[in-house]
Structure formats: C-alpha cells, structure tokens
Amino acid sequence: MASRSGKKGSGGGRRRRPNRPESASGSSRDGGSRRAPRGRSGPGPERPPYPDQLEGRNLVLSALKASGRVRVIWVDEGARRNPKIDAIRKLAEERRCGWVEVSRDALDHISRADVHNGMIGFAEPLPSQTLKGVLDDLEKRGGTPFILLLDQVQYEQNLGAILRTAACAGVDAVVIPPRRGASLTPTVQRVAMGGAEQVPVVRESPLSALASLRRRGIKVVGAEAGSGQAYDREDLRGPLALVLGGEDRGLGPKVRERCDAIVSIPMIGDEVVGSLNVSVATGVLLFERVRQLRAD
C-alpha cells in the first residue's frame, strides 16, 4: 500500500543548468510591462525579491485567480500570444503585478522546477495556517471537517500530486510535519497545479494534530498495507481525518495507536511491487469518501 512505497511516481532526469543568481531585485512593481535590461551578468535580470517561485502558465494563472500574492511575472519574450497568455496578462494588470519580458535562457537559468513553459511568477509566501484556525473556521461556517494528515511524505512529486487530488476531493486542510518530509517547493506547487492555493497546508506535528482532532470528536482513519479492514468497508462519512504514512516507513507506531481505525487497499498481484504509490493510494481513499457521500 501507499504507506510503504518508495516510488516517486513521476520525475525523470534533471538537466544541468548554471548556478542561480544570488541577488534579488529589479522588478516592475506598478503592473507595467517592460523588457529585461541587457548587459547584466548572467542571462537575464536579477531575481525579484519574493520568496515563492511559481513555474508554468497554469500555476501562475491559478495563483492570480486565488490570491493577490503574485508580484512579478517573467514571460518568454519570444512566446506567441494566445488566449491563456492574454488572460494572465489581463489579471496581472488588474492585480498591478509586474510583467517582464525576458529571454528563454533567463527563464531556464532561474528555473527550479525545470518545466516553466515560458513563464515564472514571483510571489509572497502562502499565508501561514494552523489546524486550530482551520477547524475553528469550519465550525463557524457549519462545515464538516475533512482533514488529510501526511506522516513524512518525502518526495516532492508525491506531495504535489496529493495536494492536487485533495483540492478536487474537497479536503479542508493538509497537515504535514514541520521539519521532516517534503515542503512547498516550486516543484511541489507546479505538480499541485493550484492545489496549494486552494487547500491550506498546515505544518504541525502529527501527534499534536491528532490530539486536536480527537478532542473535537473527529474520526481518525489511518491507511496501512496489511490491515484486515478494506477501505471500502469503513464508514468515511461525517467529520473525518485520513492519515497516510511516508513512502518508506508507513505509519509510525505512535500515530497508528491514535487512529480509530486502520484500513488498507486490497491488491492483486503484489508480489513484486508490494504497495501502491502514496499519492495514488491517497486518491483512492479520498474519492472513496466522495463516493460514500454521493451515495447518501
């Protein structure tokens, strides 16, 4: 099952590229468009002074729609105009976001996710969230909590895919450890395709999060290979937290003992592979809840 899978699920070789620029300045902050100045060291202008780097047109568009955190957009000066670029530019103007035309080499030079599709957005960080804050807000709105807790998912591609699936399945928050495991890197946000904009990501100790969930009477269901209870035989309706372990180690013993139930996904022919990729297993479990809710 997913909790013991060591597979990344996606990826591939990373091409070599020059060192990234060390300084961070030189951005149009008034929403105007300009071409990158020539003659600077390196293939383009200095990196804008905003910590988040959003690579790809779809991700930049999602961030512009969801929030005002994008401050500067670099776009390939040779890119052909199309409806998506026009929509992004229109939103950028409305948000007073800088629009800077640069060479393809400049984008390749600064890219961290390696697939920028001719556009990189520089943004303020996502707002910090707490599980208590998310649950308090849900209670005020009369919502039914649906929380996903990840116990040390290591690979960026897996975390990004999980965030994308969580956004599609109506998850209210994804809880990840504060120090161990993957974080919201440019690769994670690119794979998530806007999922990180839609679903709050809370960095909190799994044990602390589980204590908060149990105090509020939220059912906690863990997933692990070998459980005698099939996932589709467990009631996943109502206030719920799903817990999945990391790719290599599964659920930790202290996390497992705090779950109200442990389920697994039955497999056929698992002698060689042994378990599902964690992002695939997460998708199966999230949409089993969706199926049960729709069946009511």
N, C-alpha and C positions, 0 to 999 in steps of 0.2 A: 504494500500500500504506500501511499504517498509519503508517509512519515519516515520511511526508511530508504527512500530512493535517493541515490547520489547523482542522478542525471540532471543536467541543466535544462533540458527540454528545448533549447534553442541556442543560437550563438554562432560560432564559427571563428575562423582565424581573424585576428586583428591586424590591419595593415600598419606598417611603420609610418610615423609622421614626425615632424620636427617638434622640439620642445615647445610648450605653450608659452605665450607671452607672460611675463611676470607682473607687469603693471596693469592698471585698470582705470582707464579714463577715456575722455574724448568721445562723448556721446551727445547727440542732439536730444535735449530733454523737452523741447517745446512742441513735439509732434511733427516737426518739419522733416522734409526729405533732403538728403544730401548724399553725395558720393564720398567714399572714403578718400582721405588725402593720400597722395602718393609720396614716396621718398622716405617714409618711416622705416625703421629697422623691422625686419620680418615682412611677411607677405601682405599685411594689412594694418588697420588702425589698432590702437591699444584696446584691450578688452574693457567694456563698460564695467563700472564698479557695483554690479549687482550679483549676489551670490548664486542664484539659480540660473541654470543654463538649459533652455528648452529647445530641443533639436527636432526639426521637422515641421512642415506646414500644418499638419493636423493637430499636433500638440500645441503649437503657438495659437492656432485658431481656438482650440478648446480653452486655453488659459485666458485669452482675450474675452471670450464669452462668459467665463465663470467668474472672473475677478478683474480687478484693476492692477494686478501686481506686475504685469509686463511693462517694462520701462523703455527698452530699446530693442529694435529688431534689425538684424543684419540679413540682407537678402542678396542673392547672387545677381550681380549687375547684368549678367547675360541671360537671365531667366525670361522666358516668354510670358507675356501677360495671359492670364486665364481667369475664369470666374473665382477660383479659390484665392489666388493672389489678390484679386480685386477686393474680395470680401475681407481678407485680412488687412489690407491697406485701409479700407474704409473704417473698420473697427479701430485700427491703430490711430487714425486721425481723430476719431471720436474720443478715444482714451488719452489723447495727447501723448502718444507713445512715439519715441524717436524711430525714424525709418532711414537706415543707412545702407546704401548700395556698395557692396564690396566684391572683390574677385572671388571666384570659386576657390582659388588657392588659400585665401584668407579664411574661408569657412572650413576648409579641410584642416588648416593649421590649428584652429582653435577647437575643433570638434572633439568631444569626449565620448560620445556615443557612436561615432563613426558613420552614422546614417542621417545626415541633416537635410537631404532633399532641397538644398539651396536656400535654407532659412534657419536661423538660430535666433531665439528670443532670450533676452537677459531680464531677469525678474527678481523682485523681492521674494524672500522665502515664504513658503506657505505658513499661514498662521499656526502657532503652537496650540495644540488641543490637549485636554485632559479627559480621561474616561468619565470622571465625575461630571465634568461640564457637558459632555455629550449626553449622558444619562439624565441629568437634570433638565436639559433642553427637551429631550424626548418626553419626559414626564409632564412638563408644562404644556406640550402640544398634544398630549394624549396618545403618543405613538407607542408602538410595541417594539421594544429593543431587539435588534438583530445585530450581534457583535461577532466579529471574527478575530480570534486570537492566534497569532503565529509564534510558536516557540522556536526561535532561531532558524528561520529560513535564510540560507546563506547566499543563494545565487540571485543576482540582480534580475535576470530574465524571469525567474520564478516569481519574485515579488511583484514585478511589473505586471505579469500575466494575472496574478491573483487580484491585484488592485483593479484591473480592467474588468474581470469577472465579477468582483464584489460590487462594482458600480452598476453592472447590469442586473444583479440579483437583489438589489435593494438593501445591501448591508449599510448599517448606520455608522460603523467605525471599524477600522482595522487596527489592532493593538500589536505592536512589535516591541522587542526588548530595547531598553535604552542604550545598551552598549554592544551587544553581540548580534550578529546577523546583518543582513543587507539593510541599507538605508535608502533615502530618496535621492539617489544619484541621477545624473542625466539619463543614463541607460534605463534605470527603473521607470522614470517618468515618461520616457519615449515609448517603452513597451506598454505602459499603462494607458497610453493614448487618451489622456484626460481623466483617467480614473482617480489619480491623486488629487485632482481639483475637486472632484465630486464627493469622494469618501474621505472623511477625516482620518488621518494616520496619527495614532497616539503612541508615543514612546513611553512605555511603563513596564515595570517588572511583571512577568506573567503571574507570579504569586500574589502580588498586590492587586493586580487587575481581577484575578479570580476571587479574591476576598471581597472586593467591591461588588462584583456580580452576584455572589452568593448572598450577601447582606440584603440585596434588593430582590431576592427571590427569583433570579433569572436562572433558568435551567442551563447547565453546562454539559455539553456533549463533546467528548474527545474522539479522535479518529486514530486508529492504530491497526496495523496488519495483525491478523490472528485473533481478533475479537470474535467471540461466539455470536454476537448480535449483528445482523446485517443492517446496513444503514437505512434501508427502505422499510425496515420493521420497527424503527424507532420513531416516536412522535416528535416531529421537528417543528410543530406549530407553536404559537404563543411566544412569550419572551424567551429568547434563546441566545446562547453563546456557543459557537463552534470553535474547537481548539485543534490545531494541527501542529505536529512537531516538525523539526528540521529535516533536511534531506537525508542525513546520515544517522541521526541518533534517535529519531522518533520522539515520543513524549517523555519528558523527564519524569522520574518516579514521584516527585512531589506534586507535579502538575497532574499526573494521572490520578493520584489518590483524591484530588479535589474535584474531579469530574463526577457528575451524577450518573453518566453512562458512557461506555466506550463502544464505538461501532467500527465496523470495517466494511470495505467494498469487496465482495466476493469476486474472485478472478478465475479464469480458465486458462490453463497452460502457463503457470507462473514459475516453472522450474528454472528457467534461465534468467528472465528479467527480475522476478522476485517481488516487485512492487510497482505501483503507479508513481509517476512524477507528481510532486506535491501540488503543483498548480492544476494539473488535471484532476486529481482527487478532490481538491477544493471546489472546483467547478461542479463535479458530480454531486457533492454534498450540498452546496448552496442551492443548486437547482432542484434537488430533491425536496428541500423546504418549499421552494416556489411551487413545485408540483402539488405538494400536500395542501398548501394554502388555496390553490386554484381548484382543488377537488372538493373543498368545503361547500 
